[in-house]
Amino acid sequence: MPIEMQRRKEEDCSIAGRFEMLRRAPPPALDDIVSDICGYRETAPGHFRNIEYASLTVPLVISFAEPFAIGLGKDPGDNDRFASFAAGLFAGPVMIESFGGACCVQINFTPLGARRFFGLPMSELTDSMVVLDDVLGAEGMALRERLGNAPDWAARFDLAEAFVATRLRHAADTPAEITWAYDRIVASGGRTRIASIAEKLGWSRKHLAGKFSDATGIGPKTLSRIVRFNRALGLSRQDQSDWADIAADCGYADQAHLVREFRQLAGDPPTALR
């Protein structure tokens, strides 16, 4: 594909003088595997801080420069430095800091896409960052070198897409029962009863939880909480509905229940995030 056409696929979120960040949507063949690919480079000294709320994104970060400081549910400490790594799902806020020298490619996987790509139980990544060579071995280190030597972001995105597609050729398919259950939870906004899903599959809730832990790293109840939280957060940013209405619409017991969930999954009350 000509570079001019590639660049039209990319969204530029850069801020001149501070950092550059480009995102590319995945090709149709990777639609259910990758949500997007991001290129990020800091262009000025400084202290950058970002908080990511609980989400259903499994990132693979491949760094060519300084590491990030990352704390799960807390401010990062001196020993919380990570360069190239994969991170599993975490039901809480993630604090990320950098200091003006970061440069990386980040491939954001869907939970079920990550299971197929990495080829290991996602419970091995839950609530943690695992270094590149531990999750991808020599293949991952070779990819890091190729990405670092690429002439521009478009070339890096092409390399990342090709690498993912190649690994998927030999990946096992996700069991149909898990795909159905996952899609049902997401489509319902996290409101579907887990007991009813287990019943329709003819499984016990314990068996369902074990299958979900392997496929996504978390159980179906935690998955539902994250889906419900993100729906509520999205609704709060679309209109001026009060929090009681949003709580009822999203299936929370009451507004106090919504507030507790926001504090646990985002680290702040809902009014601070709106």
C-alpha positions as CSV (number, residue, x, y, z in Angstrom):
1,M,0.0,0.0,0.0
2,P,1.4,3.5,-0.9
3,I,2.6,5.5,2.1
4,E,0.1,8.3,1.3
5,M,-2.8,5.8,1.7
6,Q,-1.3,4.4,4.9
7,R,-1.2,7.8,6.5
8,R,-4.8,8.5,5.7
9,K,-5.6,5.5,7.9
10,E,-3.8,7.1,10.9
11,E,-5.1,9.5,13.4
12,D,-2.6,12.1,14.6
13,C,-3.0,13.0,18.3
14,S,0.3,14.9,18.6
15,I,0.9,18.0,20.6
16,A,3.7,20.0,18.9
17,G,6.7,20.5,21.2
18,R,5.7,17.8,23.7
19,F,4.9,14.5,22.0
20,E,3.8,12.8,18.9
21,M,1.2,10.1,18.9
22,L,-0.4,8.4,15.9
23,R,-3.0,5.6,15.9
24,R,-4.0,3.2,13.1
25,A,-7.2,1.1,13.0
26,P,-6.5,-2.5,12.3
27,P,-7.2,-4.1,8.9
28,P,-10.4,-6.0,8.6
29,A,-8.6,-9.4,9.0
30,L,-7.6,-8.3,12.6
31,D,-10.8,-6.6,13.6
32,D,-11.7,-9.0,16.4
33,I,-8.0,-9.3,17.5
34,V,-6.6,-5.8,17.6
35,S,-8.5,-2.6,18.6
36,D,-5.7,-0.3,17.3
37,I,-2.0,0.3,17.0
38,C,-0.4,3.4,18.5
39,G,3.0,5.0,17.9
40,Y,4.2,7.4,20.7
41,R,7.3,9.5,21.1
42,E,8.0,12.3,23.5
43,T,9.8,15.3,22.0
44,A,10.6,17.5,25.0
45,P,11.8,17.0,28.6
46,G,9.1,16.9,31.2
47,H,7.1,14.8,33.6
48,F,4.1,13.2,31.8
49,R,1.4,11.5,33.9
50,N,-1.6,9.6,32.7
51,I,-4.3,7.5,34.4
52,E,-6.0,4.7,32.5
53,Y,-9.2,3.4,33.9
54,A,-10.2,-0.3,34.0
55,S,-10.7,-1.4,30.4
56,L,-10.9,-4.5,28.2
57,T,-7.6,-3.6,26.4
58,V,-4.6,-5.9,26.6
59,P,-1.6,-3.8,25.5
60,L,1.7,-5.0,24.0
61,V,4.3,-2.2,24.4
62,I,7.5,-2.3,22.4
63,S,9.9,0.4,23.5
64,F,13.0,1.8,21.8
65,A,13.9,4.4,24.5
66,E,13.3,5.1,28.2
67,P,11.0,2.9,30.2
68,F,7.6,4.0,31.7
69,A,6.9,4.1,35.4
70,I,3.7,2.1,36.0
71,G,1.7,1.5,39.1
72,L,-1.4,-0.7,39.3
73,G,-3.9,1.0,41.6
74,K,-1.1,3.2,43.0
75,D,1.5,5.7,42.2
76,P,4.6,4.0,40.7
77,G,7.6,3.6,42.8
78,D,11.3,3.6,41.9
79,N,11.2,-0.2,41.1
80,D,8.1,0.1,38.9
81,R,9.9,0.7,35.6
82,F,8.9,-1.2,32.4
83,A,10.1,-0.8,28.8
84,S,8.8,-3.6,26.5
85,F,6.1,-5.7,28.0
86,A,2.6,-7.1,27.8
87,A,0.0,-6.2,30.4
88,G,-3.0,-8.2,31.4
89,L,-6.4,-7.0,32.4
90,F,-6.6,-5.1,35.7
91,A,-9.8,-4.2,37.5
92,G,-8.6,-0.8,38.7
93,P,-6.8,2.4,37.6
94,V,-3.3,2.3,36.2
95,M,-1.0,5.2,36.8
96,I,1.6,5.8,34.1
97,E,4.5,8.2,34.2
98,S,7.3,9.1,31.8
99,F,10.0,11.8,31.7
100,G,10.4,13.1,28.2
101,G,12.4,10.2,26.6
102,A,9.7,7.6,25.9
103,C,9.3,6.1,22.4
104,C,7.3,3.0,21.6
105,V,4.8,1.1,19.5
106,Q,1.7,-0.2,21.4
107,I,-0.5,-2.9,20.0
108,N,-3.8,-3.0,21.8
109,F,-5.5,-6.4,21.8
110,T,-9.0,-7.4,22.6
111,P,-9.1,-10.0,25.5
112,L,-10.0,-12.9,23.3
113,G,-7.6,-11.7,20.6
114,A,-4.8,-11.5,23.1
115,R,-5.4,-15.2,24.1
116,R,-5.0,-16.3,20.5
117,F,-2.0,-14.1,19.8
118,F,0.0,-14.9,22.9
119,G,-1.0,-18.5,23.0
120,L,-1.0,-18.8,26.8
121,P,-3.6,-18.6,29.6
122,M,-4.4,-14.9,30.1
123,S,-4.4,-15.5,33.8
124,E,-0.6,-15.5,33.5
125,L,-0.8,-11.8,32.6
126,T,-3.6,-10.7,34.9
127,D,-2.8,-7.7,37.2
128,S,0.8,-7.6,36.0
129,M,3.3,-6.4,33.4
130,V,5.3,-9.3,31.8
131,V,8.5,-8.4,29.9
132,L,8.7,-8.9,26.1
133,D,11.1,-11.9,26.0
134,D,9.0,-13.8,28.6
135,V,5.8,-13.5,26.4
136,L,7.2,-13.6,22.9
137,G,10.8,-14.9,23.3
138,A,13.3,-14.4,20.5
139,E,10.5,-13.5,18.1
140,G,9.6,-10.5,20.2
141,M,13.1,-9.3,20.5
142,A,13.6,-9.6,16.8
143,L,10.4,-7.6,16.2
144,R,11.6,-4.9,18.6
145,E,14.8,-4.5,16.6
146,R,13.0,-4.3,13.3
147,L,10.5,-1.7,14.6
148,G,13.4,0.4,16.0
149,N,15.1,0.4,12.7
150,A,12.0,1.2,10.6
151,P,12.2,4.6,8.9
152,D,8.8,6.0,10.1
153,W,5.5,5.2,11.9
154,A,3.8,3.9,8.8
155,A,6.5,1.3,8.3
156,R,6.4,0.3,12.0
157,F,2.6,-0.1,11.9
158,D,3.0,-2.3,8.8
159,L,5.5,-4.5,10.5
160,A,3.3,-4.8,13.6
161,E,0.3,-5.8,11.6
162,A,2.3,-8.4,9.6
163,F,3.7,-9.9,12.8
164,V,0.3,-10.3,14.4
165,A,-1.2,-11.8,11.3
166,T,1.7,-14.3,11.0
167,R,1.3,-15.5,14.6
168,L,-2.4,-15.9,14.2
169,R,-2.0,-18.4,11.3
170,H,-1.1,-21.1,13.8
171,A,-3.3,-19.9,16.7
172,A,-6.0,-22.0,18.1
173,D,-9.5,-20.7,17.7
174,T,-11.4,-19.4,20.8
175,P,-14.0,-22.0,21.9
176,A,-17.4,-21.1,20.6
177,E,-19.0,-21.2,24.0
178,I,-16.5,-18.6,25.4
179,T,-17.0,-16.3,22.4
180,W,-20.8,-16.5,22.8
181,A,-20.6,-15.8,26.5
182,Y,-18.2,-13.0,26.1
183,D,-20.2,-11.3,23.3
184,R,-23.4,-11.7,25.4
185,I,-21.9,-9.9,28.4
186,V,-20.5,-7.1,26.2
187,A,-23.7,-6.7,24.2
188,S,-25.8,-6.5,27.4
189,G,-23.6,-3.7,28.8
190,G,-22.6,-6.1,31.6
191,R,-26.2,-6.6,32.8
192,T,-26.7,-10.3,31.8
193,R,-26.8,-12.6,34.8
194,I,-23.8,-14.9,34.9
195,A,-25.9,-17.7,36.3
196,S,-28.2,-17.6,33.2
197,I,-25.1,-17.8,30.9
198,A,-23.8,-20.8,32.7
199,E,-27.2,-22.4,32.6
200,K,-27.6,-21.9,28.9
201,L,-24.1,-23.5,28.3
202,G,-24.9,-26.4,30.7
203,W,-21.9,-25.4,32.8
204,S,-21.5,-24.7,36.5
205,R,-20.5,-21.2,37.4
206,K,-17.2,-22.5,38.7
207,H,-16.5,-24.1,35.3
208,L,-17.5,-20.9,33.5
209,A,-15.2,-18.8,35.7
210,G,-12.3,-21.1,35.0
211,K,-12.8,-21.0,31.2
212,F,-13.0,-17.2,31.4
213,S,-9.9,-16.9,33.5
214,D,-8.0,-18.9,30.8
215,A,-9.5,-16.9,27.9
216,T,-9.5,-13.3,29.3
217,G,-7.6,-13.4,32.6
218,I,-10.6,-12.5,34.7
219,G,-13.9,-14.1,35.6
220,P,-17.2,-13.2,33.9
221,K,-18.4,-11.2,37.0
222,T,-15.3,-9.0,36.8
223,L,-15.7,-8.7,33.1
224,S,-19.3,-7.5,33.6
225,R,-18.2,-4.9,36.1
226,I,-15.7,-3.4,33.7
227,V,-18.2,-3.4,30.8
228,R,-20.8,-1.8,33.0
229,F,-18.4,0.8,34.3
230,N,-17.3,1.8,30.8
231,R,-20.8,2.1,29.6
232,A,-21.7,4.4,32.5
233,L,-18.6,6.5,31.9
234,G,-19.5,6.8,28.2
235,L,-23.1,7.8,29.0
236,S,-21.9,10.5,31.5
237,R,-19.9,12.1,28.7
238,Q,-22.7,12.0,26.1
239,D,-25.4,13.9,27.8
240,Q,-26.4,15.6,31.1
241,S,-28.3,12.8,32.6
242,D,-28.0,12.7,36.4
243,W,-26.0,9.9,38.0
244,A,-29.1,8.2,39.5
245,D,-30.5,7.8,35.9
246,I,-27.2,6.5,34.7
247,A,-27.0,4.0,37.6
248,A,-30.4,2.7,36.8
249,D,-29.8,2.4,33.1
250,C,-26.5,0.5,33.6
251,G,-27.9,-1.9,36.1
252,Y,-26.4,-0.7,39.3
253,A,-28.4,-1.3,42.5
254,D,-28.4,2.5,43.2
255,Q,-26.2,5.6,42.9
256,A,-24.1,4.6,45.9
257,H,-23.3,1.3,44.2
258,L,-22.2,3.2,41.0
259,V,-19.9,5.5,43.1
260,R,-18.2,2.5,44.8
261,E,-17.6,0.9,41.5
262,F,-16.1,4.1,40.0
263,R,-13.8,4.5,43.0
264,Q,-12.6,0.9,42.6
265,L,-12.2,0.8,38.8
266,A,-11.1,4.4,38.2
267,G,-9.7,5.6,41.5
268,D,-12.0,8.6,41.6
269,P,-15.7,9.3,42.2
270,P,-17.8,9.7,39.0
271,T,-18.1,13.5,39.4
272,A,-14.3,13.8,39.0
273,L,-14.4,11.8,35.7
274,R,-17.3,13.5,33.9
